[in-house]
Every structure is written in structure tokens, then in C-alpha cells.
Amino acid sequence: MKQSSDSKIKAFYISFEWRKLRYATLLRFDRKCMCCGNENEIIHVDHIKPIRRFWHLRLDPENVQVLCELCNHGKGSWDESDFRNQFYENNQTTKKPENLIKRQTKKAASPSARLERLNKITKYSLERT
Ligand SMILES: [Zn+2]
């Protein structure tokens, strides 16, 4: 039933589990479009395999990527392009988990940069509600 699957998806996107994964994904990859590099657009955390067809992957951290609104709308649910490889190529330092940890540690050493980033994310989530 289309109606019931729409409301199921709607309920999912306001669930705490999704918001937690969404937030963690922004921290993991940065608030920057993996496709075009834009960081001034509204940023979406996109399911690579659409949850309408891959419902079991809705909370899989390996099924999400960061896209700006323009790229995400252009992409549509028929396309399953994974932009993370491109992102990893452009950000060699984040490719290996140990480098990711090093990077996070470095960021933690700069409270003002951290705060600025959190403010950006918070501002975004307020704009969305
Ligand atoms: Zn983009």
C-alpha cells in the first residue's frame, strides 16, 4: 500500500535513530556535498540505496552519504550512485580509520573550530524543522 509505506517513511525520518545516524554521518564526513563539494547549500544525508526499496538498509552507516540539496534532488530515487569513493579520493586523509581518528583528535584540540561546526549543524537542523 503506497499510503502506508509513505507514512512509514515519514515516521522514520523524524525518528531519533535516523537523526542520530544523520548527525553522526555529518560529523564523520563533514557538512559538505560529496558530489560537488558545495557547503553553502542545504545539506542532505542521502540513502545511497533508497529506503523505499531497501528498507532494511535505512540505518546502515554504509548506506548514507552527504549531498547538497541540488545534487540530491537531481539524483532522484532511481539513481544509486555512491559518491563516497570520490569523497575518499579527494580527502586522502580520511580514507583510513586511523587517520580519521587523528583528524577528529586534531579538531578536538581546536574548540572554536568545533563550536563553529556544531553551530552550522545546529543551524541546519533548526532550518529544517
Ligand atoms: Zn552538491
Residues whose N, C-alpha, C, O or C-beta is under 5 A from the ligand:
A	BS01	ZN	C33 C35 C36 G37 N38 C68 C71
